[in-house]
């Protein structure tokens, strides 16, 4: 009597069938799916961003339905605000919803002294409401001892509302020293305070 042939387990047959079906589906659908995805998007010719402002770049990207990421990096060769590079060269093609990275310069990386001068400048502006010229003079004085270059870096990079500072100074003179508006104006525009004529006029015009 012949030995019975071993039957293949049912679970193994099922696995083999599933694998075969998966491979057929993958091989059969890849090309068409890729073609459909590409053909469903409009091709966009990339422009030259080197002479465009950030606002102009945003407008171009929105009009062409391209995602643009603007980054800023320090550079020893490109001045602050200058264009450094774009991830896709001009006249090359991308598709809608693709991303292009545009890099602008922050200028040279600041030194520790420059950063310290900036922090000092911010402190004088926020707590003592000093003018731009007043802060510069204070930074370069023997009290602070910063170099002219470091002090200028601080002045160029501080974010301050000089009109507001002038008004706060004017209020202080009015409330603590009972000075007239004319005297306050003269004090604000003096070499002691160093506010501009426009800033002093704003302050006087907004006093109670």
Phi, psi and omega per residue, in radians:
X1 nan 2.230 -3.102
X2 -1.238 2.541 3.073
X3 -1.245 2.487 3.112
X4 -1.199 2.394 3.083
X5 -1.223 2.447 3.120
X6 -1.252 2.268 3.110
X7 -1.501 2.545 3.093
X8 -1.263 2.341 -3.133
X9 -1.019 2.498 -3.105
X10 -1.048 -0.731 -3.084
X11 -1.090 -0.570 3.139
X12 -1.235 -0.662 3.104
X13 -1.082 -0.762 -3.128
X14 -1.072 -0.772 -3.133
X15 -1.067 -0.799 -3.127
X16 -1.059 -0.775 -3.136
X17 -1.069 -0.783 -3.126
X18 -1.102 -0.724 3.121
X19 -1.097 -0.768 3.136
X20 -1.086 -0.788 3.136
X21 -1.086 -0.687 -3.136
X22 -1.116 -0.764 -3.135
X23 -1.140 -0.702 3.128
X24 -1.105 -0.762 -3.124
X25 -1.139 -0.700 -3.121
X26 -1.163 -0.829 -3.104
X27 -1.181 -0.601 -3.076
X28 -1.359 -0.460 -3.012
X29 -1.781 -0.226 -3.009
X30 -1.076 -0.899 -3.046
X31 -1.102 -0.845 -3.107
X32 -1.108 -0.725 -3.091
X33 -1.111 -0.754 3.141
X34 -1.118 -0.766 3.134
X35 -1.079 -0.724 -3.123
X36 -1.126 -0.722 -3.134
X37 -1.110 -0.738 -3.121
X38 -1.196 -0.763 -3.079
X39 -1.244 -0.344 -3.116
X40 -1.428 -0.197 -3.141
X41 -1.904 2.508 3.107
X42 -1.397 2.435 3.102
X43 -1.412 2.416 -3.103
X44 -2.139 2.299 3.051
X45 -1.522 2.127 -3.070
X46 -1.254 2.399 3.127
X47 -1.598 3.041 3.083
X48 -1.576 1.978 -3.075
X49 -1.519 -0.064 -2.959
X50 -1.105 -0.484 -3.116
X51 -1.937 0.342 -3.110
X52 -1.885 2.601 3.049
X53 -1.407 2.927 3.118
X54 -1.079 -0.655 3.123
X55 -1.130 -0.714 3.111
X56 -1.145 -0.661 3.113
X57 -1.123 -0.762 3.108
X58 -1.038 -0.733 3.138
X59 -1.110 -0.806 3.139
X60 -1.056 -0.775 -3.101
X61 -1.141 -0.719 3.118
X62 -1.147 -0.729 -3.129
X63 -1.134 -0.586 -3.094
X64 -1.732 0.071 3.105
X65 0.994 0.713 3.088
X66 -1.979 2.451 3.124
X67 -1.478 2.160 3.141
X68 -2.025 2.281 3.122
X69 -1.988 2.005 -3.134
X70 -1.683 2.153 3.129
X71 -2.078 2.729 3.108
X72 -2.230 2.339 -3.108
X73 -2.376 2.701 3.067
X74 -1.259 2.557 3.130
X75 -2.557 2.379 3.099
X76 -1.454 -0.228 -3.054
X77 -1.997 -0.403 -3.119
X78 -1.897 2.236 -3.087
X79 -1.211 2.819 -3.102
X80 -0.936 2.234 3.138
X81 1.577 -0.161 -3.125
X82 -1.360 2.742 -3.139
X83 -1.361 2.368 3.095
X84 -1.866 -0.957 -3.072
X85 -2.883 2.924 2.997
X86 -2.343 2.481 -3.001
X87 -1.209 -0.410 3.069
X88 -2.131 2.167 -3.047
X89 -1.157 2.697 3.094
X90 -1.053 2.504 -3.141
X91 1.344 -0.088 2.988
X92 -1.383 2.958 -3.070
X93 -1.984 2.494 2.974
X94 -2.320 3.078 3.086
X95 -1.991 2.804 3.094
X96 -0.916 2.457 -3.133
X97 1.340 -0.040 3.005
X98 -1.223 2.820 -3.096
X99 -1.949 2.353 3.056
X100 -2.101 2.292 3.113
X101 -1.798 2.201 3.118
X102 -2.020 2.258 -3.069
X103 -1.956 2.245 3.057
X104 -1.974 2.780 -3.053
X105 -1.561 2.498 2.977
X106 -1.705 0.130 -3.055
X107 1.396 -2.936 3.140
X108 -1.187 2.528 3.120
X109 -1.098 2.227 -3.094
X110 -1.160 2.608 3.085
X111 -1.409 2.970 3.093
X112 -1.074 -0.699 3.121
X113 -1.099 -0.700 3.131
X114 -1.152 -0.726 3.119
X115 -1.146 -0.666 3.100
X116 -1.153 -0.701 3.107
X117 -1.102 -0.686 3.120
X118 -1.126 -0.749 3.117
X119 -1.096 -0.711 3.095
X120 -1.102 -0.758 -3.137
X121 -1.066 -0.747 3.130
X122 -1.114 -0.669 3.123
X123 -1.133 -0.786 3.126
X124 -1.105 -0.638 -3.133
X125 -1.224 -0.769 -3.028
X126 -1.373 -0.579 -3.055
X127 -1.758 -0.519 -3.084
X128 -2.017 -0.056 3.068
X129 0.941 0.776 -3.115
X130 -1.399 2.790 3.097
X131 -1.388 2.947 3.094
X132 -1.043 -0.818 -3.141
X133 -1.157 -0.675 3.131
X134 -1.099 -0.711 3.118
X135 -1.159 -0.746 3.127
X136 -1.050 -0.797 -3.140
X137 -1.090 -0.668 -3.129
X138 -1.201 -0.717 -3.134
X139 -1.122 -0.642 -3.096
X140 -1.594 0.033 3.123
X141 -1.310 2.954 3.112
X142 -1.157 -0.354 3.122
X143 -1.171 -0.835 -3.122
X144 -1.641 -0.748 3.035
X145 1.321 0.341 3.087
X146 -1.342 2.644 3.080
X147 -1.243 2.840 3.122
X148 -1.078 -0.656 -3.139
X149 -1.143 -0.765 -3.126
X150 -1.202 -0.680 3.102
X151 -1.134 -0.679 3.136
X152 -1.168 -0.659 3.070
X153 -1.017 -0.783 -3.131
X154 -1.077 -0.784 -3.123
X155 -1.135 -0.663 -3.117
X156 -1.248 -0.401 -3.020
X157 -1.975 -0.081 3.133
X158 -1.302 2.481 3.057
X159 -1.835 1.855 -3.076
X160 -2.503 2.621 3.050
X161 -1.727 1.689 -3.048
X162 -1.171 -0.555 3.063
X163 -1.087 -0.750 3.127
X164 -1.123 -0.720 3.111
X165 -1.073 -0.727 3.126
X166 -1.107 -0.708 3.135
X167 -1.148 -0.734 3.125
X168 -1.111 -0.676 3.077
X169 -1.114 -0.760 -3.131
X170 -1.077 -0.733 3.114
X171 -1.084 -0.699 -3.139
X172 -1.100 -0.778 3.106
X173 -1.122 -0.663 -3.115
X174 -1.206 -0.731 -3.021
X175 -1.484 -0.624 -3.065
X176 -1.685 -0.423 -3.095
X177 -2.093 -0.001 3.073
X178 0.939 0.695 -3.112
X179 -1.433 2.659 3.075
X180 -1.294 2.864 3.134
X181 -1.107 -0.656 -3.141
X182 -1.142 -0.720 3.124
X183 -1.174 -0.670 3.119
X184 -1.115 -0.743 3.131
X185 -1.044 -0.815 3.136
X186 -1.094 -0.669 3.141
X187 -1.185 -0.738 -3.137
X188 -1.098 -0.657 -3.088
X189 -1.582 0.019 3.120
X190 -1.297 2.934 3.113
X191 -1.159 -0.340 3.124
X192 -1.177 -0.832 -3.117
X193 -1.628 -0.762 3.032
X194 1.364 0.350 3.073
X195 -1.345 2.658 3.099
X196 -1.300 2.866 3.105
X197 -1.009 -0.754 -3.119
X198 -1.107 -0.733 -3.140
X199 -1.162 -0.702 3.126
X200 -1.168 -0.704 3.116
X201 -1.114 -0.689 3.087
X202 -1.057 -0.795 -3.110
X203 -1.085 -0.837 -3.132
X204 -1.114 -0.674 -3.130
X205 -1.197 -0.310 -3.100
X206 -1.956 0.141 3.025
X207 -1.308 2.632 3.107
X208 -1.262 nan nan
